[in-house]
Amino acid sequence: MTTKFEPKCILCVRKAIQEKYCEYHYEALESLRAHYEIWKSRYGDISWDDYLNRLQKMKNTGKWIKEVIEIELKK
């Protein structure tokens, strides 16, 4: 008997769907990417890492976003 291996999200126990993230963490990543474009248009030349660092320090940044930021900053 063989068991089918289902990749898990690198941040939680849910099934990974894309880029090693579950649907919720992947949605957080996509939101980060979309809002980065908005930040660039407002703040000018802001790097991806600077953007992530600023968001990470904000009190109102959500838990899933902060978890994804931690992984993205390690890349």
N, CA, C and O of each residue as an XYZ file, in Angstrom:
300
protein
N       0.842     -1.178      0.000
C       0.000      0.000      0.000
C       0.889      1.244      0.000
O       1.816      1.358      0.802
N       0.602      2.147     -0.885
C       1.354      3.398     -0.933
C       0.455      4.539     -0.491
O      -0.748      4.555     -0.749
N       1.070      5.472      0.169
C       0.321      6.655      0.574
C       0.716      7.805     -0.319
O       1.883      7.976     -0.672
N      -0.255      8.568     -0.667
C      -0.006      9.717     -1.528
C       0.554     10.853     -0.681
O      -0.024     11.225      0.340
N       1.665     11.386     -1.109
C       2.294     12.500     -0.408
C       1.648     13.801     -0.845
O       1.633     14.139     -2.028
N       1.122     14.515      0.114
C       0.558     15.833     -0.171
C       1.453     16.873      0.473
O       1.651     16.862      1.688
N       1.990     17.762     -0.326
C       2.862     18.789      0.262
C       2.079     19.685      1.215
O       0.928     20.043      0.964
N       2.736     20.032      2.304
C       2.125     20.902      3.303
C       2.668     22.314      3.161
O       3.794     22.524      2.710
N       1.862     23.255      3.545
C       2.256     24.661      3.579
C       3.484     24.795      4.482
O       3.563     24.141      5.522
N       4.432     25.631      4.093
C       5.636     25.800      4.906
C       5.361     26.590      6.190
O       6.239     26.718      7.042
N       4.148     27.113      6.324
C       3.803     27.898      7.511
C       2.747     27.253      8.404
O       2.582     27.657      9.555
N       2.043     26.271      7.895
C       0.996     25.626      8.696
C       0.837     24.180      8.219
O       1.642     23.691      7.426
N      -0.178     23.517      8.694
C      -0.370     22.103      8.355
C      -1.309     21.878      7.176
O      -1.567     20.737      6.794
N      -1.814     22.954      6.606
C      -2.740     22.810      5.479
C      -2.009     22.349      4.215
O      -0.791     22.478      4.092
N      -2.783     21.817      3.296
C      -2.254     21.361      2.013
C      -1.727     22.557      1.218
O      -2.413     23.568      1.068
N      -0.505     22.424      0.715
C       0.087     23.478     -0.115
C      -0.540     23.428     -1.500
O      -0.727     22.356     -2.074
N      -0.862     24.604     -2.024
C      -1.468     24.654     -3.354
C      -0.548     25.302     -4.378
O      -0.567     24.941     -5.555
N       0.262     26.264     -3.927
C       1.127     26.973     -4.865
C       2.267     27.639     -4.107
O       2.073     28.189     -3.023
N       3.454     27.582     -4.693
C       4.644     28.202     -4.116
C       4.849     27.814     -2.651
O       5.280     28.636     -1.843
N       4.542     26.579     -2.318
C       4.719     26.004     -0.981
C       3.803     26.593      0.088
O       4.042     26.406      1.281
N       2.768     27.294     -0.327
C       1.822     27.889      0.614
C       0.439     27.260      0.464
O       0.070     26.797     -0.616
N      -0.322     27.249      1.561
C      -1.729     26.846      1.499
C      -2.517     27.969      0.827
O      -1.969     29.024      0.506
N      -3.795     27.729      0.624
C      -4.594     28.746     -0.069
C      -4.621     30.079      0.682
O      -4.657     31.138      0.056
N      -4.602     30.038      2.001
C      -4.691     31.270      2.786
C      -3.373     32.044      2.793
O      -3.365     33.265      2.637
N      -2.270     31.338      2.974
C      -0.972     32.015      2.945
C      -0.624     32.455      1.519
O       0.024     33.484      1.331
N      -1.048     31.688      0.528
C      -0.813     32.102     -0.853
C      -1.623     33.360     -1.174
O      -1.135     34.252     -1.868
N      -2.839     33.432     -0.677
C      -3.656     34.633     -0.870
C      -2.979     35.841     -0.205
O      -3.009     36.949     -0.740
N      -2.379     35.618      0.950
C      -1.643     36.693      1.630
C      -0.459     37.142      0.775
O      -0.198     38.340      0.660
N       0.258     36.191      0.177
C       1.385     36.521     -0.697
C       0.923     37.322     -1.908
O       1.550     38.317     -2.271
N      -0.159     36.898     -2.526
C      -0.691     37.615     -3.683
C      -1.136     39.027     -3.306
O      -0.962     39.969     -4.078
N      -1.702     39.161     -2.132
C      -2.102     40.483     -1.646
C      -0.874     41.368     -1.439
O      -0.883     42.548     -1.790
N       0.176     40.792     -0.869
C       1.428     41.544     -0.696
C       1.957     42.023     -2.039
O       2.356     43.179     -2.182
N       1.959     41.135     -3.012
C       2.472     41.490     -4.344
C       1.639     42.604     -4.986
O       2.189     43.545     -5.558
N       0.331     42.494     -4.888
C      -0.549     43.503     -5.489
C      -0.382     44.857     -4.810
O      -0.322     45.890     -5.478
N      -0.309     44.850     -3.508
C      -0.176     46.110     -2.780
C       1.217     46.713     -2.919
O       1.387     47.923     -2.769
N       2.203     45.885     -3.201
C       3.552     46.405     -3.446
C       3.536     47.354     -4.643
O       4.194     48.394     -4.626
N       2.795     46.998     -5.665
C       2.693     47.863     -6.846
C       2.063     49.208     -6.479
O       2.475     50.252     -6.986
N       1.081     49.176     -5.611
C       0.446     50.418     -5.155
C       1.441     51.251     -4.352
O       1.535     52.463     -4.545
N       2.180     50.610     -3.460
C       3.182     51.325     -2.664
C       4.242     51.949     -3.557
O       4.661     53.084     -3.332
N       4.677     51.205     -4.577
C       5.698     51.750     -5.489
C       5.178     52.988     -6.206
O       5.925     53.944     -6.416
N       3.909     52.978     -6.582
C       3.360     54.147     -7.277
C       3.208     55.342     -6.338
O       3.256     56.488     -6.784
N       3.026     55.087     -5.053
C       2.852     56.168     -4.077
C       4.179     56.662     -3.493
O       4.381     57.864     -3.317
N       5.075     55.724     -3.195
C       6.314     56.057     -2.489
C       7.541     56.099     -3.389
O       8.641     56.396     -2.924
N       7.363     55.808     -4.649
C       8.506     55.824     -5.558
C       9.296     54.533     -5.496
O       8.733     53.440     -5.438
N      10.584     54.676     -5.508
C      11.479     53.521     -5.600
C      11.668     52.852     -4.239
O      12.650     53.120     -3.546
N      10.740     51.991     -3.859
C      10.834     51.249     -2.603
C      11.126     49.794     -2.944
O      10.458     49.201     -3.792
N      12.117     49.227     -2.285
C      12.476     47.836     -2.572
C      11.456     46.890     -1.933
O      10.738     47.260     -1.003
N      11.413     45.675     -2.450
C      10.522     44.644     -1.921
C      10.814     44.411     -0.437
O       9.889     44.337      0.373
N      12.099     44.295     -0.078
C      12.462     44.053      1.317
C      12.083     45.223      2.218
O      11.610     45.015      3.335
N      12.286     46.443      1.749
C      11.915     47.619      2.539
C      10.405     47.648      2.760
O       9.933     47.928      3.862
N       9.669     47.359      1.717
C       8.205     47.281      1.799
C       7.782     46.249      2.844
O       6.941     46.527      3.700
N       8.376     45.053      2.763
C       8.026     43.994      3.709
C       8.400     44.375      5.134
O       7.628     44.134      6.062
N       9.566     44.963      5.316
C       9.992     45.386      6.651
C       9.052     46.429      7.238
O       8.728     46.378      8.425
N       8.618     47.363      6.422
C       7.676     48.391      6.902
C       6.346     47.768      7.321
O       5.789     48.110      8.364
N       5.848     46.853      6.499
C       4.581     46.196      6.831
C       4.702     45.355      8.096
O       3.786     45.315      8.917
N       5.827     44.693      8.241
C       6.043     43.826      9.395
C       5.979     44.618     10.707
O       5.544     44.096     11.732
N       6.409     45.858     10.665
C       6.427     46.699     11.866
C       5.075     47.337     12.174
O       4.863     47.842     13.276
N       4.169     47.315     11.210
C       2.859     47.945     11.408
C       1.980     47.101     12.330
O       1.879     45.883     12.186
N       1.361     47.778     13.265
C       0.510     47.127     14.259
C      -0.705     46.441     13.622
O      -1.146     45.396     14.102
N      -1.234     47.009     12.572
C      -2.462     46.488     11.964
C      -2.242     45.429     10.890
O      -3.208     44.952     10.293
N      -0.997     45.054     10.634
C      -0.728     44.009      9.647
C      -1.189     42.672     10.223
O      -0.878     42.330     11.363
N      -1.935     41.925      9.413
C      -2.507     40.660      9.870
C      -1.490     39.552     10.083
O      -0.367     39.604      9.583
N      -1.915     38.547     10.838
C      -1.060     37.417     11.208
C      -0.542     36.654      9.986
O       0.656     36.390      9.892
N      -1.422     36.298      9.055
C      -0.999     35.522      7.888
C      -0.037     36.320      7.026
O       0.918     35.764      6.484
N      -0.278     37.611      6.895
C       0.631     38.475      6.134
C       2.001     38.483      6.800
O       3.021     38.338      6.127
N       2.028     38.650      8.117
C       3.304     38.680      8.840
C       4.050     37.357      8.723
O       5.277     37.345      8.624
N       3.322     36.243      8.732
C       3.964     34.939      8.579
C       4.612     34.818      7.200
O       5.736     34.332      7.079
N       3.911     35.254      6.175
C       4.457     35.206      4.814
C       5.653     36.154      4.697
O       6.647     35.817      4.054
N       5.564     37.319      5.304
C       6.672     38.283      5.268
C       7.940     37.655      5.838
O       9.019     37.824      5.271
N       7.824     36.934      6.949
C       8.999     36.291      7.550
C       9.695     35.367      6.557
O      10.922     35.376      6.451
N       8.922     34.577      5.838
C       9.496     33.652      4.852
C      10.089     34.425      3.680
O      11.196     34.123      3.234
N       9.370     35.406      3.185
C       9.837     36.177      2.030
C      11.129     36.933      2.336
O      11.974     37.083      1.453
N      11.296     37.406      3.555
C      12.516     38.131      3.916
C      13.729     37.210      4.026
O      14.868     37.673      3.963
N      13.490     35.917      4.189
C      14.590     34.947      4.268
C      15.110     34.549      2.893
O      16.172     33.935      2.789
N      14.380     34.890      1.844
C      14.780     34.506      0.477
C      15.968     35.308      0.019
O      16.442     35.122     -1.102
